[in-house]
Amino acid sequence: MITVSPEKITVSADKRDPERPQDQMQSHLGNQFGISSAKDTRSAHMGVQNDAKGAEEVAMPRPESPTVRRIMLGIRLRELRTRAGISADDAARHIARTDSTISRMETGQSSVSTRVLERLIELYQATPEEARQLTELAKAARQRGWWQRYGEVLHPGFELYLGLEAEATEIHVYASEWVPGLLQTPDYARAILSAEPRPPAEEEIQQRVEARLARQVILGGEDPVQYWAVLNEAVLRRIVGSPKIMRAQLEALAARARQRNIKLQVLPFTTGAHPAVGGPFTLLSLDLGKAALAEYVYVENRAGSLVMDREAEIAIHRLTFDTFRADALSPEESVALIEKTAAELA
């Protein structure tokens, strides 16, 4: 797994089973708007309307993620090397690199240049069709993701997470304090960002709000992500910004919950102690096509961010989320509570 903090990035060493797709890679953390005012921020972003109804009506393809393409390329290169019976050391010598370079390429942690790819294709004796696919993946992996425009204002490591989120097929979230970023309204997001111990400058807040709204494109369009969130009741009760802002946010939540691909549940205070008192987390599932299927867990705090993909880590968070689903109010009851709470703020 990769731990990202403002000071450093460390990769833990662990034993992996090369036969398991999840173990074929290490963990990976992870638009052009031209918006200049808070009023403009409330308009459409990449075709995404800020109300759930509008988002559901949008029909546009989800952009490809360079992060995911890099992972897929690495997996396929490893498959070809294994098939050819060539060790990582021999492959590294062939391209005048170290074996760690081969490892980083095969785990999607570094890009592959055109020259290096051509030499590996030759060494691995890839078929013309395999060579074509690898070349296309490498080209896509070198593209810039939309989020890179905001690299200067995003927290360390979050760009890599966004690369995974952009092509996730399923996202399961437990939120303990705040409405998840994919469901936030512009005003709510602005209020959250302004509440940091050292509030960013107005321009930075504006850019981060834009980036947060741009992420929401995956909730609509031609191939929307299947999104399931369990919200601690505190998320509904904590008034963020002002009663007016909070009411609008709750109304937006209720509207989002009516989309076919979105399911919301509320974990009531009456539940008492629960398995995730330590904080929120996000489960991501990605379909890597012929390459593999992958799952990740993402957690963050003030010290940094962490993405995990080990089987045990996935299993405990999956079990925790399933426990929440069982203990939480039903989706229908949850929407009713959200609407009731919003009405109380009138």
C-alpha positions in Angstrom: 0.0 0.0 0.0 1.0 3.6 -0.5 0.9 6.1 2.3 0.8 9.7 1.2 1.6 12.6 3.6 2.7 16.1 3.0 6.2 15.1 3.9 6.8 11.8 2.1 5.5 8.8 0.2 6.4 5.4 1.5 5.6 2.0 -0.1 5.3 -0.9 2.3 6.9 -4.2 1.4 4.7 -7.2 1.5 4.5 -10.6 -0.1 2.2 -10.8 -3.1 0.7 -13.8 -4.9 1.4 -13.2 -8.6 -1.6 -15.4 -9.6 -4.1 -13.1 -7.9 -5.2 -10.0 -9.9 -5.3 -7.8 -6.8 -1.8 -8.8 -5.9 -0.5 -7.9 -9.4 -0.3 -4.3 -8.4 0.6 -2.1 -5.5 -2.0 0.3 -4.1 -2.4 3.5 -6.1 -3.7 6.7 -4.6 -5.1 8.4 -6.3 -11.9 20.6 -17.0 -11.9 23.2 -18.5 -14.5 25.4 -16.8 -13.3 28.9 -17.1 -15.4 29.8 -14.0 -14.5 33.0 -12.2 -17.2 33.6 -9.6 -19.2 31.9 -7.0 -22.3 32.5 -9.0 -20.7 30.8 -12.0 -19.8 27.8 -9.8 -23.5 27.1 -9.4 -23.9 26.6 -13.1 -23.2 23.4 -15.0 -19.8 21.7 -14.7 -18.7 19.4 -17.5 -22.4 18.9 -18.4 -23.3 18.1 -14.7 -26.3 20.0 -13.3 -26.2 20.7 -9.6 -29.6 19.2 -9.0 -30.0 15.4 -9.1 -32.7 15.6 -11.8 -30.4 17.5 -14.1 -27.5 15.1 -13.4 -29.7 12.1 -14.3 -30.7 13.6 -17.6 -27.2 14.3 -18.8 -26.0 11.7 -21.4 -22.3 12.0 -21.9 -19.5 9.3 -21.7 -17.2 9.2 -18.7 -13.7 10.3 -19.6 -10.9 7.7 -19.5 -8.5 7.8 -16.5 -4.8 7.9 -17.3 -4.3 6.3 -13.8 -6.4 3.3 -14.7 -4.8 2.9 -18.1 -1.4 2.9 -16.5 -2.5 0.1 -14.1 -3.9 -1.9 -17.0 -0.8 -1.5 -19.1 1.4 -2.7 -16.2 -0.7 -5.8 -15.6 -0.6 -6.7 -19.3 3.1 -6.2 -19.5 3.6 -8.5 -16.5 1.3 -11.1 -18.2 3.4 -11.0 -21.3 6.7 -11.2 -19.4 5.5 -14.2 -17.4 4.2 -15.9 -20.6 7.6 -15.4 -22.2 9.4 -16.9 -19.1 11.5 -13.8 -18.7 12.6 -12.6 -15.3 12.3 -9.0 -14.1 16.1 -8.8 -14.0 16.5 -9.9 -17.6 13.8 -7.5 -18.8 15.5 -4.7 -16.9 18.8 -5.4 -18.5 17.2 -5.5 -22.0 16.0 -1.9 -21.5 19.1 -0.8 -19.6 17.1 -0.2 -16.4 16.9 -1.7 -12.9 14.5 -4.4 -11.8 12.7 -1.8 -9.6 11.9 0.1 -12.8 10.2 -3.0 -14.2 8.3 -3.4 -10.9 7.1 0.2 -10.9 5.9 -0.1 -14.5 4.1 -3.4 -13.9 2.3 -2.0 -10.8 1.3 1.2 -12.6 3.4 3.5 -10.5 5.3 4.9 -13.4 4.6 5.5 -17.1 6.3 3.6 -20.0 8.0 5.6 -22.7 7.4 4.7 -26.4 11.0 3.5 -26.8 10.9 1.2 -23.7 7.6 -0.2 -24.7 8.8 -1.1 -28.2 11.8 -2.9 -26.7 9.6 -4.8 -24.2 7.1 -5.8 -27.0 10.0 -7.2 -29.0 11.5 -9.0 -26.0 8.2 -10.5 -24.9 7.3 -11.5 -28.5 3.9 -9.9 -28.4 1.6 -10.5 -31.3 0.8 -7.5 -33.6 -2.7 -7.2 -31.9 -1.1 -7.3 -28.5 1.4 -4.7 -29.5 -1.4 -2.4 -30.8 -3.3 -2.7 -27.6 -0.3 -2.0 -25.5 0.6 1.0 -27.6 -2.9 2.4 -27.2 -2.9 1.9 -23.5 0.5 3.6 -23.1 -0.7 6.6 -25.1 -3.8 6.9 -23.0 -1.8 6.5 -19.8 0.4 9.5 -20.8 -2.6 11.8 -21.1 -3.5 14.4 -18.5 -6.5 13.8 -16.3 -8.9 16.6 -15.9 -8.0 16.9 -12.2 -4.4 17.7 -13.0 -5.5 21.3 -13.7 -6.1 21.6 -10.0 -2.9 19.9 -8.8 -1.7 22.9 -6.9 -4.8 23.1 -4.7 -5.5 19.4 -4.1 -4.2 17.6 -1.0 -1.1 15.4 -1.6 -2.1 12.0 -3.0 -5.6 13.0 -3.9 -4.9 13.3 -7.6 -4.1 9.6 -7.7 -7.3 8.8 -5.9 -9.3 10.8 -8.4 -7.7 8.7 -11.2 -9.3 5.6 -9.6 -12.6 7.2 -8.8 -13.0 8.5 -12.3 -13.5 5.0 -13.7 -14.9 3.2 -10.7 -17.9 1.0 -11.4 -19.1 0.9 -7.8 -18.4 3.2 -4.9 -19.5 2.5 -1.3 -19.0 5.3 1.2 -19.4 5.6 5.0 -19.5 9.3 6.0 -19.3 10.2 9.7 -19.2 14.0 9.7 -19.7 15.6 6.3 -21.8 14.9 3.2 -19.5 13.0 0.8 -17.8 15.2 -1.8 -19.7 13.5 -4.7 -23.0 14.7 -3.2 -22.1 18.1 -2.0 -23.7 21.3 -3.3 -21.4 24.2 -4.2 -22.3 26.3 -1.1 -21.9 23.4 1.2 -18.5 22.5 -0.3 -17.4 26.1 0.1 -18.5 26.2 3.7 -16.6 22.9 4.4 -13.4 24.2 2.8 -13.7 27.5 4.7 -13.9 25.7 8.0 -10.3 24.4 7.8 -7.9 25.4 10.6 -6.0 27.5 8.1 -8.7 28.5 5.6 -7.3 28.7 2.0 -7.4 31.9 0.0 -10.7 32.6 -1.8 -9.2 31.7 -5.2 -8.0 28.3 -3.9 -11.4 27.6 -2.4 -13.0 28.4 -5.7 -10.7 26.0 -7.6 -11.3 23.2 -5.1 -15.1 23.7 -5.3 -14.8 23.5 -9.1 -12.8 20.3 -8.8 -15.3 18.8 -6.3 -18.2 19.5 -8.7 -16.3 18.2 -11.7 -16.0 14.8 -9.9 -19.8 14.5 -9.9 -19.9 13.8 -13.6 -19.6 10.1 -12.8 -23.0 10.1 -11.1 -24.8 10.7 -14.4 -24.2 10.3 -18.1 -24.3 7.2 -20.2 -22.5 4.9 -17.7 -23.0 6.2 -14.2 -21.2 4.7 -11.2 -23.3 2.6 -8.8 -23.1 4.7 -5.7 -24.1 3.6 -2.2 -23.5 5.8 0.9 -24.3 5.3 4.5 -24.4 8.6 6.4 -24.1 8.9 10.1 -27.1 10.9 11.4 -24.6 13.6 12.5 -24.1 14.4 8.8 -27.8 15.5 8.7 -27.8 17.3 12.0 -24.6 19.3 11.8 -25.5 22.7 10.3 -22.8 23.6 7.8 -22.6 27.2 6.6 -26.0 28.3 7.6 -29.5 26.8 8.0 -30.3 27.9 4.4 -27.2 26.2 3.0 -27.8 23.1 5.0 -31.4 22.9 3.9 -30.5 23.1 0.3 -27.9 20.4 0.8 -30.4 18.1 2.4 -32.9 18.7 -0.4 -30.2 17.9 -2.9 -29.4 14.7 -1.0 -33.1 13.6 -1.2 -33.2 14.4 -4.9 -30.0 12.4 -5.6 -31.4 9.4 -3.7 -34.1 9.2 -6.3 -31.6 8.4 -9.1 -31.5 4.7 -10.0 -27.8 4.4 -9.5 -27.7 6.1 -6.1 -28.7 4.6 -2.8 -28.5 6.5 0.5 -29.0 5.2 4.0 -28.8 6.9 7.4 -27.2 5.3 10.4 -29.3 6.7 13.3 -27.9 7.8 16.6 -29.9 5.0 18.3 -27.5 2.5 16.7 -25.0 3.4 19.4 -21.4 2.1 19.1 -20.6 0.8 15.7 -17.6 -0.8 13.8 -16.3 2.5 12.2 -16.0 4.9 15.1 -12.5 5.4 13.8 -13.7 7.5 10.8 -15.0 7.5 7.3 -13.9 5.3 4.4 -14.6 4.7 0.7 -14.6 1.4 -1.1 -13.9 1.5 -4.9 -14.5 -1.3 -7.4 -13.0 -1.1 -10.9 -13.4 -3.3 -13.9 -10.1 -3.4 -15.7 -11.5 -5.4 -18.6 -9.3 -8.3 -19.7 -6.6 -7.2 -17.3 -8.3 -7.8 -13.9 -10.9 -6.7 -11.4 -9.7 -4.5 -8.6 -11.0 -3.2 -5.3 -9.5 -0.4 -3.2 -10.2 1.2 0.2 -9.5 4.9 0.6 -9.1 6.7 3.9 -7.8 10.1 4.8 -7.2 12.4 7.7 -5.2 15.6 8.5 -1.9 13.6 8.4 -2.4 12.3 4.8 -4.2 9.8 2.6 -4.0 6.0 2.2 -5.3 3.6 -0.4 -5.3 -0.1 0.4 -5.8 -3.1 -1.9 -4.7 -6.1 0.2 -7.4 -8.8 0.5 -7.6 -8.6 4.3 -8.0 -4.8 4.2 -10.7 -5.0 1.6 -12.5 -7.7 3.5 -12.7 -5.9 6.9 -14.0 -2.7 5.3 -16.5 -4.6 3.2 -17.7 -6.4 6.3 -18.0 -3.0 8.1 -20.0 -1.5 5.3 -22.3 -4.5 5.1 -22.9 -4.2 8.9 -23.8 -0.5 8.4 -26.3 -1.4 5.6 -28.0 -3.8 7.9 -28.1 -1.4 10.9 -29.0 1.7 9.0 -32.5 2.9 8.2 -33.9 1.6 4.9 -33.4 3.9 1.8 -37.0 4.9 2.0 -36.8 5.7 5.7 -33.6 7.5 5.2 -35.0 9.8 2.5 -38.0 10.5 4.8 -35.6 11.5 7.6 -33.5 13.7 5.3 -36.6 15.5 4.1 -37.9 15.9 7.6 -34.6 17.3 8.8 -34.6 19.8 5.8 -38.1 20.9 6.6 -37.1 21.7 10.2 -34.5 24.2 8.9 -37.2 26.2 7.0 
